[in-house]
Amino acid sequence: MTQLTYNRHLAVPAAGKGAGVLVLHAWWGLNDFMRGFCDQLAQAGFVALAPDLFSGKVARNVEEAKQLVSLLNEDQDVPKIILAALEDLSQHPAVSGKGLGTVGFSFGGYWALWLAAQQPEMVRAVTIFYSTGEGDFKRSKAAFLGHFAEKDPFEPEEGIRHLEKDLKDAGRPTTFYTYPGTGHWFFEKDRQDAYHPRAAQLAWERTRVFLHDQLT
């Protein structure tokens, strides 16, 4: 693969070794929350790498986020960055374990699902936050964990159930959770209009255990 230069945030556990997890950010960009989430993964024993899909740009509100996405040539630019980041993570000397994991938030969750279908040999654990997507998962060797909001205009119940059926029909281990009283972005502490501390803590614990079980 041709080497590609891209912005990123890398967090390595204090022990110096750990299973690799690729973090794909929401449409806010690679902001402080996403960097902090990588650091949290490292504290839990994982090597976390988050590629910057927006070339350093960060949105503060929905209008700015929509603009960032609209400026992308998404189908052309995003896959190249994600595949390069996955390759870099796989070759990092600190990475150990059984395959790689990925965690995707909203916009990034769609691409996490895409990656699982594209790289079935490398991706063994996929966690998505309030996101769905299409794909042929029959070749995938990953297990899937999904965190969804009870009231989410961006991800209607019908789409969530459709994805769950697709994954299970493909024979993939799949566990989806819906968190009562939550909306889109409930996990993200910097989204004060949506953040739900108790649901976020539970989703984190489930994610940590899932990644540990699947990758170590």
Helices and strands as residue ranges (DSSP letters): E 8-11, E 18-24, H 32-43, E 47-51, H 62-70, H 74-91, E 95-105, H 107-118, E 123-129, E 143-151, H 157-169, E 174-183, H 197-215
